[in-house]
Amino acid sequence: MGTTESSNPNRALTDTRFADLSPPLSDEVLAALSISGFDFCTPVQAATIPLLCSYKDVAVDAATGSGKTLAFVVPLVEILRRTTSIKSHEVLGIIISPTRELSSQIFHVAQPFISSLPDVKPVLLVGGSEVKSDMKKIEEEGANLLIGTPGRLHDIMDRMDILDFRNLEILILDEADRLLDMGFQKQINSIISRLPKLRRTGLFSATQTEAVEELAKAGLRNPVRVEVRAESKSSGCSSSEQTTSSKTPSGLHIEFIKCEADRKSSQLVDFFIKNKSKKMIVYFMTCACVDYWGVVLSRLAALKGISLISLHGKMKQSAREKALASFTSLPDGILLCTDVAARGLDIPGVDCIVQYDPPQDPNVFIHRVGRTARLGRQGSAVVFLLPKEEAYVEFLRIKRIPLEESPCSEEALDVVPQLRAAAKKDRDVMEKGLRAFVSYVRAYKEHHCNYILRWKDLEIGKLGMGYGLLQLPSMSEVKQNSLSTEGFVAVEDLKLEEIKFMDKNREKQRKKNLQVKKDMPQEEKTRKAKAKSVPTVMKKRTAKQRRAVQSAEDDEELTRDYRLLKKLKKGAIDETEFAKLTGTEELL
């Protein structure tokens, strides 16, 4: 197939200019695009903008980093531009996204375009601040475009009768699969039920799941489906470079490093040292893991001078915003985070993505690596896997995510002694390490790929060494399931109670607590111990509580029956078995 000369040097963009789209965009929007440096459309923008501007509903399935935000912001602004005589509390547009960070990013990306609409007042509605302050702001200043997370949007709609949705023009659901994964189905259904049916709706997602399909049926009227895939070199090609449809951006190279759990932290530090001039995002399984590695890695002499910034969902909103702003402004450095930063966030200049822990949900893998190699740029990603997790590579290849193996570094410095030394020196490090370890083991049990990442195969002895633990914690999960503790060498002559906090105030409080416990009469100690072991007697439930419990049980039963129905349709079970499992055998 021959190639044609293109006036556009960026392979991630089409040859279609925004100025050439039909129906044509307004001069104000074209000016805002030009000022922001956007002349040519990405494939998803070229396909989606004309459809939404022509009053079509769209269900868009596009690879991460493909420019989806502008694909709905531009037509939204064009649609609102056609509206005349807007009232202060008349809501004409809503954009819903799963996280506070993504909602904030959309709000700021949209700002230059919305500012060309003098009568339209945009409002950002996310958690982390008092809902009353949002309500006061809306009452005083008005609101015509709502951008936010489902929880806060639903809360505002519940509390405020002043908002008028009767003339709503457009609803956008961004990262729709993630919205549903995070349990926002009820809020989204409730929001949609209050909106007029004669509206434009855009459903944007990098992965189309069954739940997204159901949402499309409920919220969209005869949607036009837009599917945009990146082209990437298929692995295993030698002389001829064939290209295959891939879920990853074309400029992204993904590797995996296979190593034992007790060597994993040393390999990570070695990777940091060798790539110290790069801007990296490192993903961990839990918030406690981010807290621990953020503290302990900063104590290593080998990483001195490298900026380490932590970000996770349990941090206060102001701290999250500060962390994200700090990392965004850095030319190089490392962001340690959970999947709160896996979706939609467009952080400029990210060179490399490191997945220290594979995500619980394999669909999140593609979103993590999509933080680099955005819009035609080059980027790399690496995932650390235990030897027993190697089948995960083939699983990802089946999902059209190609990986190449990178060998373990033989010259990597063993950092475990330094991790342990930091734990001995500061009780904060020791306690964070224990919490991180326990949270990781428990989260691993919840892996969606538990047939590949088998919890009972976890070698927690080696894992504990890799975490730099001084002793393995006593966990019921470990005792009951006989997980391997081989490879763990406990620190000799260790008295955990003698390890002090470096923070003087915390140490002072700890000593005070110990003294109170020591002075407590034996009878009081016995009573408290018994109170802990005896389960709390349930108080009599109110009618409202009983209804809530019943409703939850009904939802659970419906979900179970729906799963069984899917199995029946696939032939995994027969009708007799289905009837028995659903308790309907007497009806057959």
C-alpha positions in Angstrom: 0.0 0.0 0.0 1.6 3.3 -1.0 2.0 6.3 1.2 1.1 9.9 0.5 2.9 13.0 1.5 1.3 14.6 4.6 1.5 18.3 5.6 1.3 17.1 9.2 4.5 15.7 10.7 2.9 14.1 13.7 1.8 10.5 13.0 -0.8 10.6 15.8 -2.7 13.3 13.9 -4.8 13.1 10.8 -4.4 15.5 7.8 -7.7 17.0 8.7 -7.5 20.5 10.1 -10.0 21.8 12.6 -10.8 24.6 10.1 -11.9 22.0 7.5 -14.4 20.2 9.7 -18.1 20.1 8.7 -20.3 21.6 10.0 -17.7 24.4 10.3 -16.5 25.5 13.8 -16.9 29.1 14.9 -14.1 31.6 14.6 -13.9 31.9 18.4 -13.3 28.2 18.8 -10.8 28.0 16.0 -8.9 31.0 17.5 -8.8 29.2 20.9 -7.5 26.0 19.2 -4.9 27.9 17.3 -3.6 29.7 20.4 -3.4 26.4 22.2 -1.3 25.0 19.3 -4.0 22.7 17.8 -4.3 22.8 14.0 -4.8 19.2 13.0 -7.3 16.7 14.5 -6.5 13.4 16.0 -8.5 10.5 14.5 -11.0 10.5 17.4 -11.5 14.3 17.1 -12.0 14.1 13.3 -14.6 11.4 13.7 -16.5 12.7 16.8 -16.7 16.5 16.6 -18.8 16.6 13.3 -21.2 14.0 14.7 -21.9 15.7 18.0 -22.1 19.1 16.2 -24.7 17.5 13.9 -26.8 16.5 17.0 -25.9 12.8 16.9 -25.4 10.7 20.0 -21.9 9.0 20.1 -20.4 6.0 21.9 -16.6 6.5 21.5 -14.1 3.7 22.0 -10.6 5.1 21.5 -7.1 4.3 22.8 -5.9 6.2 25.8 -4.0 9.4 25.0 -5.9 9.9 21.7 -7.3 13.4 22.5 -10.7 12.5 23.7 -11.1 15.6 25.9 -11.1 18.1 23.0 -13.3 15.6 21.1 -16.2 16.5 23.4 -15.2 20.0 24.7 -15.2 21.5 21.2 -18.6 20.3 20.1 -20.1 21.1 23.6 -19.0 24.7 23.3 -20.3 24.9 19.7 -23.7 23.5 20.8 -23.9 26.0 23.7 -23.0 28.8 21.4 -26.2 28.2 19.5 -28.3 28.8 22.6 -29.7 32.3 23.2 -30.9 34.1 26.3 -29.4 31.8 28.9 -30.7 32.2 32.5 -28.3 32.1 35.4 -29.4 28.8 36.9 -30.3 27.0 33.6 -28.0 24.0 33.1 -27.3 23.4 29.5 -24.4 21.0 29.7 -23.0 18.3 32.1 -19.6 16.5 31.9 -19.2 13.6 34.3 -15.8 11.9 35.0 -14.7 9.4 37.6 -12.0 11.3 39.6 -11.5 14.7 41.1 -8.2 15.1 39.2 -9.7 14.3 35.8 -12.7 16.6 36.4 -10.3 19.4 37.3 -8.2 18.7 34.3 -11.3 18.8 32.0 -12.4 22.0 33.6 -9.0 23.7 32.9 -8.8 22.3 29.3 -12.3 23.6 28.6 -11.6 27.1 30.2 -10.2 28.9 27.1 -13.1 27.6 24.9 -15.9 28.4 27.5 -14.4 31.9 28.0 -15.5 32.7 24.4 -19.1 32.2 25.7 -19.8 35.4 27.8 -23.2 34.2 29.2 -22.1 30.6 30.2 -21.0 30.0 33.8 -19.0 26.8 34.2 -18.8 25.2 37.7 -16.4 22.5 38.9 -18.1 20.1 41.4 -15.8 17.6 43.1 -15.4 16.2 46.6 -12.8 17.3 49.1 -14.5 20.6 49.9 -17.8 21.5 51.7 -20.8 20.8 49.6 -22.4 23.9 51.2 -19.7 26.2 49.7 -20.5 24.8 46.2 -24.2 25.4 46.8 -23.6 29.0 48.0 -21.5 29.7 44.9 -24.1 28.4 42.6 -26.9 30.4 44.3 -24.9 33.6 44.1 -23.2 33.3 40.7 -25.3 30.8 38.7 -24.4 27.6 36.8 -24.8 26.7 33.2 -22.2 24.0 32.7 -21.5 21.4 35.4 -18.2 19.5 35.3 -17.6 17.0 38.1 -17.7 13.6 39.7 -20.9 11.6 40.0 -21.1 11.7 43.8 -20.9 15.5 44.1 -23.1 16.2 41.0 -25.8 13.8 42.4 -25.5 15.5 45.8 -26.0 19.0 44.3 -28.9 17.9 42.2 -30.5 16.3 45.2 -30.1 19.4 47.4 -30.8 22.3 44.9 -34.2 22.9 43.4 -32.9 26.2 41.9 -31.1 24.4 39.1 -33.2 24.0 35.9 -32.3 21.0 33.7 -35.3 21.2 31.3 -33.3 22.7 28.4 -30.2 20.6 28.9 -28.4 20.4 25.5 -25.6 17.9 26.1 -24.4 15.2 28.5 -20.9 13.8 28.4 -19.8 10.7 30.3 -16.0 10.5 30.2 -14.1 7.3 31.1 -17.5 5.5 31.3 -16.0 2.1 32.1 -14.2 3.5 35.1 -17.3 5.4 36.2 -19.1 2.0 36.5 -16.1 0.1 37.9 -16.0 2.6 40.8 -19.6 1.9 41.7 -21.2 5.1 40.4 -24.0 3.2 38.5 -26.8 4.3 40.8 -25.8 8.0 40.9 -25.4 8.1 37.1 -28.8 6.4 36.5 -30.3 8.9 38.9 -28.7 11.9 37.2 -29.8 10.7 33.7 -33.4 10.1 34.9 -33.7 13.8 35.8 -32.5 15.0 32.4 -34.6 15.6 29.3 -34.5 12.8 26.7 -34.2 15.2 23.8 -30.5 16.0 24.3 -27.1 15.1 22.9 -25.1 12.4 24.8 -21.5 11.4 24.4 -20.1 8.2 26.0 -16.3 8.1 25.9 -14.3 5.1 27.0 -11.0 3.3 26.3 -12.6 -0.1 26.9 -16.1 -1.1 26.0 -17.5 -3.5 28.7 -20.9 -5.1 29.1 -21.8 -2.5 31.7 -20.8 0.3 29.3 -23.0 -1.3 26.6 -26.0 -1.3 29.1 -25.4 2.3 29.9 -25.3 3.2 26.2 -28.7 1.5 25.8 -30.1 3.4 28.7 -28.7 6.9 28.0 -28.2 7.2 24.2 -30.7 7.2 21.4 -29.4 5.4 18.3 -25.8 6.3 18.9 -23.1 6.4 16.2 -20.2 4.2 17.3 -16.8 5.6 16.9 -13.9 3.1 17.3 -10.3 4.4 17.0 -7.4 2.0 17.4 -3.7 2.8 17.5 -1.4 1.0 15.1 1.6 -0.8 16.7 4.3 -3.2 15.5 3.4 -6.8 16.4 5.9 -8.6 18.5 7.8 -11.4 16.9 8.2 -9.6 13.5 11.7 -9.9 12.0 12.3 -8.8 8.4 8.8 -7.4 7.7 7.3 -5.0 10.1 3.6 -5.9 10.2 1.3 -3.7 12.1 -1.7 -4.9 14.1 -4.6 -3.2 15.8 -3.4 -2.4 19.3 -4.8 -0.9 22.4 -1.5 0.9 23.1 -0.2 4.1 21.4 2.1 3.6 18.5 5.1 5.4 20.2 4.9 3.3 23.4 7.4 0.5 24.1 6.4 -1.9 27.0 8.7 -4.3 28.8 8.4 -6.6 31.7 11.1 -7.5 34.3 10.7 -10.9 35.9 12.3 -11.2 39.4 11.8 -12.8 42.8 9.9 -10.7 45.4 13.0 -10.3 47.6 14.9 -8.7 44.7 12.0 -6.5 43.4 12.8 -3.4 45.5 16.5 -3.5 44.6 15.6 -3.8 40.9 13.3 -0.8 41.2 16.0 1.4 42.8 18.4 0.3 40.1 15.9 1.3 37.5 15.5 4.7 39.1 19.3 5.3 39.2 19.7 4.4 35.5 16.8 6.7 34.5 17.3 9.6 36.9 17.0 12.2 34.3 13.5 11.0 33.2 10.1 11.9 34.4 8.4 8.7 35.7 5.1 7.6 37.2 5.2 4.5 39.4 2.1 2.6 40.3 1.5 0.6 43.5 -1.4 -1.6 44.6 -2.6 0.3 47.6 -2.5 3.7 49.4 -0.5 2.2 52.2 2.1 1.0 49.7 2.5 4.5 48.3 2.8 5.9 51.8 5.6 3.4 52.7 7.6 3.5 49.6 7.3 7.3 49.5 8.9 7.5 52.9 11.5 4.8 52.8 12.8 5.4 49.2 13.6 9.0 50.2 15.9 7.7 52.9 18.2 5.9 50.4 21.5 7.7 49.7 21.4 6.4 46.1 18.2 8.3 45.3 19.4 11.6 46.9 18.6 14.5 44.7 15.7 12.7 42.9 12.3 14.3 43.5 9.9 11.7 44.9 6.2 12.8 45.1 3.4 10.7 46.6 -0.3 10.7 45.4 -3.2 8.5 46.4 -6.9 8.7 47.1 -6.8 8.8 50.9 -4.8 12.1 50.9 -6.7 15.3 51.5 -7.8 17.0 48.4 -5.5 20.0 48.9 -2.5 17.6 49.3 -3.5 15.7 46.1 -3.8 18.9 44.1 -0.4 20.2 45.4 1.3 16.8 44.6 -0.1 16.8 41.1 0.8 20.4 40.5 4.4 19.8 41.8 5.0 16.8 39.6 3.5 18.5 36.5 5.9 21.4 36.9 9.0 19.3 37.3 11.2 18.5 34.2 12.1 15.2 35.8 11.2 13.3 39.0 9.1 10.4 40.2 5.4 10.3 41.1 4.5 7.3 43.4 0.8 6.7 43.1 -2.2 4.4 43.1 -4.7 4.1 40.2 -6.2 7.4 41.3 -3.7 8.7 38.6 -4.3 6.0 36.1 -7.1 7.4 34.0 -7.4 10.5 31.8 -4.8 12.7 33.5 -2.7 14.5 30.9 0.6 15.2 32.6 3.1 16.7 30.2 6.5 15.2 29.5 6.1 11.8 31.2 8.9 9.6 29.8 8.2 6.3 31.5 5.6 4.4 33.4 6.6 1.8 36.0 4.1 -0.7 37.3 5.7 -2.1 40.5 2.5 -4.0 41.1 0.2 -5.2 38.3 -3.3 -3.6 38.7 -6.1 -5.5 40.3 -8.2 -4.9 37.2 -6.3 -5.8 34.0 -8.3 -3.2 32.1 -6.4 -0.5 34.1 -3.1 -1.7 32.7 -3.7 0.1 29.4 -4.8 3.3 31.2 -1.7 3.3 33.4 0.7 3.0 30.4 -1.3 5.6 28.5 0.1 8.4 30.7 3.1 8.4 28.4 3.5 8.4 24.6 0.5 10.7 24.3 -0.5 12.2 21.0 2.3 10.7 18.9 5.1 11.2 21.3 7.5 8.4 22.3 7.4 6.7 25.7 8.3 3.6 27.5 6.7 1.4 30.2 7.9 -1.5 32.4 6.0 -3.8 34.7 7.6 -5.9 37.4 6.4 -9.5 37.6 7.1 -12.4 39.9 8.2 -15.7 38.2 4.8 -17.2 39.0 3.1 -14.3 37.3 4.7 -14.8 33.9 1.4 -16.0 32.4 0.1 -12.4 32.8 2.3 -11.5 29.8 0.5 -13.9 27.4 -2.8 -12.8 28.9 -2.0 -9.1 28.0 -0.8 -10.2 24.5 -4.2 -11.8 23.9 -5.7 -8.4 24.8 -3.5 -6.8 22.1 -1.0 -5.3 24.6 2.4 -6.5 23.4 5.3 -6.8 25.9 9.0 -7.6 25.6 11.2 -9.1 28.3 13.9 -7.0 29.8 16.5 -8.9 31.9 17.1 -8.3 35.6 20.0 -6.0 36.3 22.9 -8.1 37.7 24.7 -5.1 39.1 21.7 -3.9 41.1 22.7 -2.9 44.7 20.9 -4.9 47.4 18.8 -2.2 49.2 17.1 -4.5 51.7 19.7 -3.8 54.4 19.1 -0.1 53.9 15.3 -0.5 54.1 15.7 -2.4 57.3 18.1 0.1 58.7 15.6 2.9 58.0 12.9 0.8 59.8 15.1 0.3 62.9 15.9 4.0 63.0 12.4 5.4 62.7 9.2 3.7 64.0 7.2 5.6 61.3 9.0 3.7 58.6 8.6 0.4 60.4 4.9 0.8 60.9 4.3 2.1 57.4 6.2 -1.0 56.1 4.0 -3.4 58.0 0.8 -1.7 56.9 1.9 -1.6 53.3 2.8 -5.3 53.4 -0.5 -6.4 55.0 -2.5 -4.1 52.5 -0.6 -5.6 49.5 -1.3 -9.2 50.6 -5.0 -8.5 51.1 -5.3 -6.6 47.9 -3.5 -9.3 45.9 -6.3 -11.7 47.0 -8.8 -9.5 45.2 -7.0 -9.6 41.8 -9.5 -9.9 38.9 -6.9 -12.2 37.3 -6.7 -14.6 40.3 -6.5 -17.6 38.0 -3.1 -16.2 36.8 -2.0 -14.1 39.8 -2.8 -16.8 42.4 -2.9 -15.5 45.9 -2.1 -18.9 47.4 1.2 -18.9 45.4 2.4 -15.7 47.1 5.8 -16.3 48.8 5.3 -13.9 51.6 8.7 -14.7 53.1 10.5 -13.3 50.0 7.9 -10.5 49.8 8.6 -9.5 53.4 12.3 -9.3 52.6 11.7 -7.2 49.6 9.7 -4.8 51.7 12.6 -4.6 54.2 10.4 -5.8 57.1 12.1 -6.6 60.4 9.6 -9.3 61.3 6.7 -10.9 59.4 3.3 -9.7 60.8 0.9 -12.2 62.3 -1.9 -12.4 59.7 -4.8 -14.8 59.9 -4.8 -15.1 56.1 -1.2 -16.5 56.2 -1.8 -18.9 59.1 -5.0 -20.3 57.6 -3.7 -20.7 54.1 -0.2 -21.9 54.8 1.5 -19.3 52.5 5.2 -19.8 52.1 7.4 -17.9 54.6 10.6 -19.4 53.2 13.3 -16.9 52.4 12.5 -14.5 55.3 15.3 -13.9 57.7 14.1 -12.1 60.9 16.3 -9.5 62.5 17.9 -11.1 65.6 17.7 -9.6 69.1 15.0 -7.2 68.0 12.7 -5.5 70.5 10.0 -3.7 68.4 8.7 -1.7 71.3 12.2 -0.1 71.7 12.1 1.4 68.2 11.4 5.1 68.5 9.7 7.7 66.3 12.2 10.2 64.8 9.4 12.8 65.3 9.8 13.9 68.9 6.1 14.8 69.4 5.0 11.4 68.2 7.6 9.6 70.3 6.5 11.6 73.4 2.9 10.6 72.8 3.9 7.0 72.3 5.7 6.9 75.6 2.8 8.5 77.3 0.4 5.8 75.9 2.8 3.0 77.0 2.9 4.5 80.5 -0.9 4.7 80.7 -1.1 1.0 79.6 1.6 0.0 82.2 -0.2 1.8 85.0 -3.6 0.3 84.1 -4.9 -2.2 86.7 -4.9 -5.8 85.7 -8.7 -6.1 85.9 -9.0 -3.2 83.4 -6.6 -4.9 81.0 -8.5 -8.2 81.3 -11.8 -6.4 80.7 -10.5 -4.6 77.6 -9.1 -7.8 76.2 -12.4 -9.6 76.7 -14.3 -6.7 75.1 -12.1 -7.0 72.0 -12.7 -10.8 71.7 -16.5 -10.6 72.2 -18.5 -9.6 69.2 -20.6 -6.4 69.6 -24.3 -7.1 70.2 -26.3 -5.7 67.3 -28.9 -3.1 68.4 -32.4 -3.6 67.1 -32.7 -2.3 63.6 -35.0 0.5 62.6 -37.5 -0.1 59.7 -35.3 2.2 57.5 -32.2 0.1 58.3 -34.0 -3.1 57.6 -35.2 -1.8 54.2 -31.6 -0.7 53.4 -30.3 -4.2 54.2 -33.1 -5.9 52.3 -32.4 -3.6 49.3 -28.7 -4.5 49.4 -29.5 -8.2 49.6 -31.9 -7.9 46.6 -29.3 -6.1 44.5 -26.8 -8.8 45.4 -29.2 -11.6 44.4 -30.1 -9.8 41.1 -26.4 -9.5 40.3 -25.8 -13.2 41.1 -28.8 -14.2 38.9 -27.6 -12.0 36.1 -24.1 -13.7 36.1 -25.8 -17.2 36.1 -27.9 -16.1 33.1 -24.8 -15.1 31.2 -23.2 -18.5 32.0 -26.4 -20.2 30.8 -26.3 -18.2 27.5 -22.6 -19.1 27.0 -23.4 -22.8 27.6 -21.2 -23.0 30.8 -24.2 -24.4 32.7 -27.4 -26.1 31.5 -31.0 -25.1 32.3 -31.4 -27.7 35.1 -28.3 -26.3 36.8 -29.4 -22.8 36.3 -32.8 -23.5 37.9 -31.2 -25.2 40.8 -28.8 -22.4 41.5 -31.5 -19.7 41.2 -34.1 -21.7 43.2 -36.5 -21.9 40.4 -36.4 -25.7 39.7 -40.0 -26.2 40.7 -41.1 -23.8 37.9 -39.5 -26.0 35.2 
